[in-house]
Amino acid sequence: MFSRHHRQARRARRMQRHLVAMGYPTPEAWFEAWRAARLDGMAPSASPHPHGAEWPQHPWHALRAYDRLWHWHHLHDHAPNWRRRFRHSLGARLTLVFLVLAGIGGGFLHWAGQQGLGWGWMLGAVLLLTVLAYASTRVMLMPLRVLAHGVAAFGRGQLSHRVHLRHADEIGALGARFNRMADDIQAMLDAKRELLLAISHELRSPLTRARLNAELLDEGPSQQAVVHELGQMRDLIENLLERERLDTGHSALRLDDCTWPDLVAELLDRRFSEARSTGLLQLALAPDLPPMRLDRSRVQVLLGNLLDNALRHHDAGKGAVQLSVSLSARPAGTAGQGGQPCVRLLVRDFGPGVPPDVLGQLGQPFFRPDAARTRGGGGVGLGLNLCRLIAEAHGGSLVLRNAEPGLEALVELPAVS
């Protein structure tokens, strides 16, 4: 018994010298650190070593734990170069697969030549090896397809999508980096939205008080200018709040049964009566428009923003701004089902239009084709973005295109009664 313990103790001391040379502390130092941590009130899981809190004090009792530690150290930190490359490199595994298949194929061809087998056997063997190589490559490259699907989903706006890869090779490391990047982007966007919402909420109350105080002043050009500016700032804040609610899905649509003649007539009488009376705005309503369930106030905001934008950039000498509402079917291949009935809202002006290189950026938040314009001449770039969000919230779409001359804004909403 003594000789066996003596041999175990010598082996444990030899392993201890090797581990200390590699930077590991002695078992006694680990045990003292663990005991100090326990005396400070820390949990047993907070032990200073990765193999549990109960670390033995005697070398022959620590022999098996040292064996496990030695094995773990060599496999993970100081594994041979070829083994580490094989485990963490997709290229090394593919190379090994092809070398094995090439060796099997060469050996079979040599054996077939010695046996005098015909070319049919050789071609069959080559075909079989090709199928095995294709299957092996397809299995090894499957994580790439998973990663490509995750990147495409994130690019479509699914910011909560993450890639789940349980691989220790380059693709697994790339998937982990992608997930960290997605987490950082989502956190940054959430912080930006929370900041905008907080600022907007905090600014509404003082703006309301300032507007009330301005309306109590003596009427005159200065008073009207102050009231107008405060009204524009209030509209900007409301647009910011509405955009963040729609973009994050925190605000549900308040759907009511609406008829298009009543909805459009109410909007035009309230905001565009002067443009209609002077002939700057022409309306064309189709007679077969069905009643629909819509968020009445938000659809009126959509139409109002499009008409404001058209009237702002309209050239009165070339014709009137046109608003038409008609019923049609979506062609196959567009959003929604092909042939589904939809209501088309078309707003066209005869202004200068938009340069083709920036046409695709219209509808993005805070984008204006002419960055040098003042707020009084062109807004801040939220109106078209809000229109797009309202259309998409109703299951529709907004398309902007040059009409030569002018600009056309086409809104398609599914005809859901």
Stockholm file with secondary structure:
# STOCKHOLM 1.0

chainA/1-417         MFSRHHRQARRARRMQRHLVAMGYPTPEAWFEAWRAARLDGMAPSASPHPHGAEWPQHPWHALRAYDRLWHWHHLHDHAPNWRRRFRHSLGARLTLVFLVLAGIGGGFLHWAGQQGLGWGWMLGAVLLLTVLAYASTRVMLMPLRVLAHGVAAFGRGQLSHRVHLRHADEIGALGARFNRMADDIQAMLDAKRELLLAISHELRSPLTRARLNAELLDEGPSQQAVVHELGQMRDLIENLLERERLDTGHSALRLDDCTWPDLVAELLDRRFSEARSTGLLQLALAPDLPPMRLDRSRVQVLLGNLLDNALRHHDAGKGAVQLSVSLSARPAGTAGQGGQPCVRLLVRDFGPGVPPDVLGQLGQPFFRPDAARTRGGGGVGLGLNLCRLIAEAHGGSLVLRNAEPGLEALVELPAVS
#=GR chainA/1-417 SS CHHHHHHHHHHHHHHHHHHHHTTCCCHHHHHHHHHHHHHTTCCGGGCSSTTCSCCCSSTTTSHHHHHHHHHHHHHHTSCCHHHHHHHHCHHHHHHHHHHHHHHHHHHHHHHHHHHTCCHHHHHHHHHHHHHHHHHHHHHHTHHHHHHHHHHHHHHTTCTTCCCCCCCCSHHHHHHHHHHHHHHHHHHHHHHHHHHHHHHHHHHHHHHHHHHHHHHTSCCSHHHHHHHHHHHHHHHHHHHHHHHHHHHHTCSCCCEEEECHHHHHHHHHHHHCHHHHHTTSEEEEECTTCCCEEEEHHHHHHHHHHHHHHHHHSCCGGGCCEEEEEEEEECCTTSSSCTTCEEEEEEEECCSCCCCHHHHTTTTSTTCCSCTTCCHHHHCCSCHHHHHHHHHHHTTCEEEEEECSSSEEEEEEEECCC
#=GC SS_cons         CHHHHHHHHHHHHHHHHHHHHTTCCCHHHHHHHHHHHHHTTCCGGGCSSTTCSCCCSSTTTSHHHHHHHHHHHHHHTSCCHHHHHHHHCHHHHHHHHHHHHHHHHHHHHHHHHHHTCCHHHHHHHHHHHHHHHHHHHHHHTHHHHHHHHHHHHHHTTCTTCCCCCCCCSHHHHHHHHHHHHHHHHHHHHHHHHHHHHHHHHHHHHHHHHHHHHHHTSCCSHHHHHHHHHHHHHHHHHHHHHHHHHHHHTCSCCCEEEECHHHHHHHHHHHHCHHHHHTTSEEEEECTTCCCEEEEHHHHHHHHHHHHHHHHHSCCGGGCCEEEEEEEEECCTTSSSCTTCEEEEEEEECCSCCCCHHHHTTTTSTTCCSCTTCCHHHHCCSCHHHHHHHHHHHTTCEEEEEECSSSEEEEEEEECCC
//
